[in-house]
Amino acid sequence: MRKTIQATLVAGIFAAALAAQEALPELAGDEIMRRVDANLAAGSIAYSGVMEIDLGHRTLRKEMRVVAQGQDRSFVEFVNPEDEGVRYLKIGDELWMYFPEEGDTVKISGHLLKEGMMGSDLSYEDTLESGALTDKYDITVSGTEELDGRPCYVLELSAKVRDVSYERQKFWVDGQRFVVLKSEMYAKSGKLLKESRVLAVKAFGKRWYPVTVMMKDLLKKGGGTVFTMTDVRFDVSLPDDMFSLRRLGR
């Protein structure tokens, strides 16, 4: 009995020490998001990407090459056989799509922004999201939780401007690597619209970056969209006309 009590005490002390070691320092919501943004910020980035879109009855695979400059400019070219040559250009809050068979460039706007990009759970509106979330949302820390074995800050985001895709969001932020591991997106009515989960994180020097993400549109059938990045390179040199309509239709 004495040995059992001693073992229990030792286990309790060890658990308490482990919990203390994993305890997160108190930080304001804005400061946590600034650290998240610092992880994601880059002068430029280039990578290869794969979207696997689970439609329920079948899975679509989309392969692409992507380059981006900051948060406001990106150029995407699809290279899988079914979509080869389809391109997207984002400049600020504007988005264009090039169709190689027709040789036509179309600006995506209005209700089309709500549609899923290439049939995925990621909307065109989602791809246009840019700028600091601290400028668009009031951010509060509602507590801490463990998620996938990682200690996380739980953040509540409430819109303070009108031009946002979601009235409210909830983030689980890895408190050591400052990566958003899970997010929930809500409508003004309070209805949960989408969920995202980071499935893989990779270190690039001192930077932690999410390289595999699953997005699920809860208003659609299917198992969601998994997006994977490979051959990720930061601060790459880009042509002067990289983000231009001329290059888009070339």
Secondary structure as UniProt FT lines:
FT   HELIX           2..22
FT   HELIX           29..40
FT   STRAND          45..54
FT   STRAND          59..69
FT   TURN            70..72
FT   STRAND          73..78
FT   HELIX           81..83
FT   TURN            84..85
FT   STRAND          87..91
FT   TURN            92..93
FT   STRAND          94..99
FT   TURN            100..103
FT   STRAND          104..108
FT   HELIX           110..114
FT   HELIX           117..119
FT   HELIX           124..127
FT   HELIX           133..135
FT   STRAND          137..147
FT   TURN            148..149
FT   STRAND          150..159
FT   STRAND          168..174
FT   TURN            175..177
FT   STRAND          180..186
FT   TURN            188..189
FT   STRAND          192..204
FT   TURN            205..206
FT   STRAND          207..217
FT   TURN            218..219
FT   STRAND          224..234
FT   TURN            240..243
FT   HELIX           245..248
//
